[in-house]
Amino acid sequence: KQHLDGYKKWLEKKYTNKNTIATRLSYLCAIINYADEIGIITRNPIPRKYGSSFVDGNREILTDDECLKLIEIKDSTLTETECKAKYCLVTSLLTGIGYGDLETMEYENIKQDMDGWFFQKKRNKTDKGFRVPLSENALLHVKELIRLCGNDIKPFNLPDIGYTNRMYQKLGLVAGIDKKITTYTLRHTFSVDFMNKGGTLEDLKEMLGHTKLSTTAIYGKISSNRLSRKMKEHEMKSPIHQIQKNRLVAV
């Protein structure tokens, strides 16, 4: 813990952005956890619950209104490069897929069955398989992204992540959004939106390709009113929550 605290203080001197600090700490946490998972080390040295501070639960996300502003940017106002970035951004926003996994996607990873279209592949980072169903809106943006930057070998021939993040920031300015938008922002926004709209951690874990549910659990803590809303929904469906209410005698 002393070493981790020292590393965090060093990061705070080097970086002013809290998301950057949290990301650097999460890298270290991920390396140690993975080493423990595959048996390189026999005991995980990270103190219990210390790792939760690596992921900033207050990390900036995009609101529904901000997401719509990005989606509704008119293609006619963008250059060809900006247009590619827009469709890449929206594809990530609607699927939660990591940028590296999108960049290495092959045509065989875009599949269709009786339930519709979906992405299915193994994550570059963990080799854990994931499956993300594509909504109609997501599928439209995926097809357009393929048209804009696909070739005979790869559906998504994308630039490096640094360049893409700069393009995302530019699109944010075009949409009038005063937030730092990165590939992580989009994945984080997708996850929070999925949970806030009634999704489960178990389903989200499979879509994000996490190896442990504890990694996904951060998204279960984002919304302070989620439990109250879910309880009200449960009350509407459950007879046992209505019996006594109907028999109450006014005092």
C-alpha positions as CSV (number, residue, x, y, z in Angstrom):
1,K,0.0,0.0,0.0
2,Q,2.9,2.4,0.8
3,H,4.4,1.8,-2.7
4,L,1.0,2.3,-4.4
5,D,0.3,5.5,-2.5
6,G,3.7,6.8,-3.5
7,Y,3.1,5.9,-7.2
8,K,-0.3,7.7,-7.0
9,K,1.4,10.9,-5.6
10,W,4.0,10.8,-8.3
11,L,1.2,10.5,-11.0
12,E,-0.6,13.5,-9.4
13,K,2.6,15.6,-9.8
14,K,3.0,14.5,-13.4
15,Y,-0.6,14.7,-14.6
16,T,-3.5,17.1,-13.8
17,N,-6.3,15.1,-15.4
18,K,-7.9,12.7,-12.9
19,N,-9.0,10.3,-15.6
20,T,-5.4,10.0,-16.8
21,I,-4.2,9.2,-13.2
22,A,-7.0,6.7,-12.7
23,T,-6.1,5.1,-16.1
24,R,-2.4,4.8,-15.2
25,L,-3.2,3.2,-11.9
26,S,-5.7,0.8,-13.5
27,Y,-2.9,-0.3,-15.9
28,L,-0.7,-1.3,-12.9
29,C,-3.7,-3.0,-11.2
30,A,-4.6,-4.9,-14.4
31,I,-1.0,-6.2,-14.8
32,I,-0.8,-7.5,-11.3
33,N,-4.3,-9.0,-11.3
34,Y,-3.5,-10.7,-14.6
35,A,-0.2,-12.1,-13.3
36,D,-2.2,-13.5,-10.3
37,E,-4.9,-14.9,-12.6
38,I,-2.5,-16.9,-14.8
39,G,-0.2,-18.0,-12.0
40,I,2.9,-15.9,-12.6
41,I,2.7,-14.8,-9.0
42,T,1.2,-16.9,-6.2
43,R,-0.3,-14.1,-4.2
44,N,-1.9,-10.8,-5.3
45,P,0.0,-8.1,-3.3
46,I,-2.7,-5.4,-3.9
47,P,-4.4,-4.7,-0.5
48,R,-8.0,-5.6,-0.4
49,K,-10.4,-2.9,-1.8
50,Y,-7.4,-0.7,-2.7
51,G,-7.9,-1.6,-6.3
52,S,-11.3,0.0,-6.4
53,S,-9.6,3.4,-6.2
54,F,-8.0,2.7,-9.5
55,V,-11.3,3.1,-11.3
56,D,-12.8,6.5,-10.8
57,G,-16.5,6.0,-10.2
58,N,-17.0,9.6,-11.0
59,R,-15.3,9.4,-14.4
60,E,-16.8,11.7,-16.9
61,I,-19.5,10.2,-19.1
62,L,-21.7,11.6,-21.9
63,T,-25.3,12.3,-21.2
64,D,-28.1,11.1,-23.5
65,D,-28.4,14.6,-24.9
66,E,-24.6,14.8,-25.6
67,C,-24.7,11.4,-27.3
68,L,-27.5,12.5,-29.6
69,K,-25.6,15.7,-30.5
70,L,-22.7,13.6,-31.6
71,I,-24.9,11.1,-33.6
72,E,-26.8,14.0,-35.2
73,I,-23.7,15.8,-36.5
74,K,-24.4,16.3,-40.3
75,D,-22.0,14.4,-42.5
76,S,-22.1,17.2,-45.0
77,T,-20.4,19.5,-42.5
78,L,-17.4,17.1,-42.0
79,T,-14.3,16.2,-44.0
80,E,-14.0,12.6,-45.1
81,T,-11.5,12.0,-42.3
82,E,-13.9,13.6,-39.7
83,C,-16.8,11.5,-41.1
84,K,-14.8,8.3,-40.6
85,A,-14.1,9.4,-37.0
86,K,-17.8,10.2,-36.4
87,Y,-19.0,6.7,-37.5
88,C,-16.2,5.1,-35.5
89,L,-17.2,7.1,-32.5
90,V,-20.9,6.2,-32.7
91,T,-20.1,2.6,-33.3
92,S,-18.1,2.5,-30.1
93,L,-20.7,4.4,-28.3
94,L,-23.5,2.0,-29.3
95,T,-21.6,-1.2,-28.7
96,G,-19.1,-0.4,-25.9
97,I,-16.4,-2.2,-27.9
98,G,-12.7,-1.3,-27.1
99,Y,-10.9,0.5,-29.8
100,G,-8.2,-2.1,-30.2
101,D,-10.9,-4.8,-30.6
102,L,-12.7,-2.7,-33.2
103,E,-9.4,-2.1,-35.1
104,T,-8.6,-5.8,-35.2
105,M,-12.1,-6.9,-36.1
106,E,-12.4,-9.2,-39.1
107,Y,-15.4,-9.8,-41.3
108,E,-16.0,-13.2,-39.7
109,N,-16.4,-11.4,-36.4
110,I,-19.5,-9.6,-37.7
111,K,-22.2,-12.3,-37.5
112,Q,-26.0,-12.8,-37.9
113,D,-28.3,-15.3,-36.4
114,M,-32.1,-15.6,-35.8
115,D,-31.9,-12.8,-33.2
116,G,-30.1,-10.4,-35.5
117,W,-26.5,-9.0,-36.1
118,F,-23.8,-9.0,-33.5
119,F,-20.0,-8.7,-32.9
120,Q,-18.2,-11.8,-31.6
121,K,-14.5,-12.2,-31.0
122,K,-11.9,-12.5,-28.4
123,R,-10.5,-9.4,-26.6
124,N,-7.0,-8.4,-27.5
125,K,-6.2,-7.6,-23.9
126,T,-7.5,-10.7,-22.1
127,D,-8.2,-13.2,-24.9
128,K,-11.7,-13.5,-23.3
129,G,-14.5,-13.9,-25.8
130,F,-17.3,-11.3,-26.0
131,R,-20.6,-10.9,-27.9
132,V,-22.3,-7.6,-28.5
133,P,-25.8,-7.6,-30.1
134,L,-26.1,-4.7,-32.6
135,S,-29.2,-2.5,-32.4
136,E,-30.6,-1.3,-35.7
137,N,-28.9,2.1,-35.2
138,A,-25.6,0.4,-34.4
139,L,-25.8,-1.8,-37.5
140,L,-26.5,1.3,-39.7
141,H,-23.3,3.0,-38.4
142,V,-21.3,-0.2,-38.6
143,K,-22.2,-0.6,-42.3
144,E,-21.4,3.0,-43.0
145,L,-18.0,2.7,-41.2
146,I,-17.2,-0.3,-43.3
147,R,-18.1,1.6,-46.5
148,L,-15.9,4.5,-45.4
149,C,-12.8,2.7,-44.2
150,G,-13.1,-1.0,-45.0
151,N,-11.1,-2.9,-47.5
152,D,-10.9,-6.5,-48.8
153,I,-9.1,-7.7,-45.7
154,K,-10.4,-5.7,-42.8
155,P,-13.9,-4.1,-42.2
156,F,-12.3,-1.3,-40.1
157,N,-9.0,0.1,-41.3
158,L,-8.5,2.6,-38.5
159,P,-5.6,5.0,-37.5
160,D,-3.8,4.8,-34.1
161,I,-5.7,5.5,-31.0
162,G,-3.9,8.8,-30.2
163,Y,-5.0,10.3,-33.6
164,T,-8.5,9.0,-33.1
165,N,-8.8,10.5,-29.7
166,R,-7.8,13.9,-31.1
167,M,-10.5,13.5,-33.8
168,Y,-13.1,12.6,-31.1
169,Q,-12.2,15.8,-29.2
170,K,-12.7,17.8,-32.4
171,L,-16.1,16.2,-33.0
172,G,-17.0,17.0,-29.4
173,L,-16.3,20.7,-30.1
174,V,-18.3,20.6,-33.3
175,A,-21.2,19.2,-31.2
176,G,-20.8,21.8,-28.5
177,I,-19.7,19.4,-25.8
178,D,-17.3,20.7,-23.3
179,K,-15.9,17.4,-22.1
180,K,-12.8,15.3,-22.9
181,I,-14.0,12.5,-25.3
182,T,-11.7,9.5,-25.7
183,T,-12.2,5.8,-26.6
184,Y,-12.5,5.1,-22.9
185,T,-15.2,7.7,-22.5
186,L,-17.3,5.9,-25.1
187,R,-16.9,2.5,-23.6
188,H,-17.6,3.9,-20.1
189,T,-20.7,5.8,-21.4
190,F,-22.1,2.7,-23.1
191,S,-21.7,0.6,-19.9
192,V,-23.3,3.2,-17.6
193,D,-26.2,3.7,-20.1
194,F,-26.7,0.0,-20.3
195,M,-27.0,-0.4,-16.5
196,N,-29.1,2.8,-16.1
197,K,-31.6,1.4,-18.6
198,G,-32.1,-1.8,-16.6
199,G,-29.2,-4.0,-17.8
200,T,-27.5,-6.6,-15.5
201,L,-23.8,-6.8,-14.6
202,E,-23.7,-10.4,-15.8
203,D,-24.9,-9.4,-19.3
204,L,-22.6,-6.4,-19.4
205,K,-19.6,-8.5,-18.4
206,E,-20.1,-10.7,-21.4
207,M,-20.5,-7.8,-23.8
208,L,-17.4,-6.0,-22.4
209,G,-15.3,-9.2,-22.4
210,H,-14.3,-8.9,-18.8
211,T,-12.8,-12.0,-17.2
212,K,-14.2,-11.2,-13.7
213,L,-17.5,-9.8,-12.6
214,S,-15.6,-7.7,-10.0
215,T,-14.2,-5.7,-12.9
216,T,-17.6,-5.0,-14.3
217,A,-19.0,-4.2,-10.8
218,I,-17.8,-0.5,-11.0
219,Y,-20.7,0.1,-13.3
220,G,-23.2,-1.1,-10.7
221,K,-22.2,1.8,-8.5
222,I,-22.6,4.7,-10.9
223,S,-26.3,5.6,-10.6
224,S,-27.4,6.6,-7.1
225,N,-31.1,6.3,-8.0
226,R,-30.9,2.9,-9.8
227,L,-31.8,0.8,-6.7
228,S,-34.8,3.0,-5.9
229,R,-36.1,2.9,-9.5
230,K,-35.6,-0.9,-9.7
231,M,-37.4,-1.3,-6.4
232,K,-40.4,0.7,-7.6
233,E,-40.5,-1.4,-10.8
234,H,-40.4,-4.5,-8.6
235,E,-43.2,-3.2,-6.5
236,M,-45.4,-2.8,-9.5
237,K,-44.9,-6.4,-10.5
238,S,-44.8,-8.1,-7.1
239,P,-48.2,-8.9,-5.3
240,I,-46.5,-9.2,-2.0
241,H,-45.6,-5.5,-2.1
242,Q,-49.2,-4.6,-2.8
243,I,-51.3,-6.6,-0.4
244,Q,-50.6,-4.7,2.8
245,K,-50.7,-1.4,0.9
246,N,-54.3,-2.2,-0.3
247,R,-55.4,-3.0,3.3
248,L,-53.9,0.0,5.0
249,V,-56.4,1.8,7.2
250,A,-56.2,5.6,7.2
251,V,-55.0,7.0,10.5
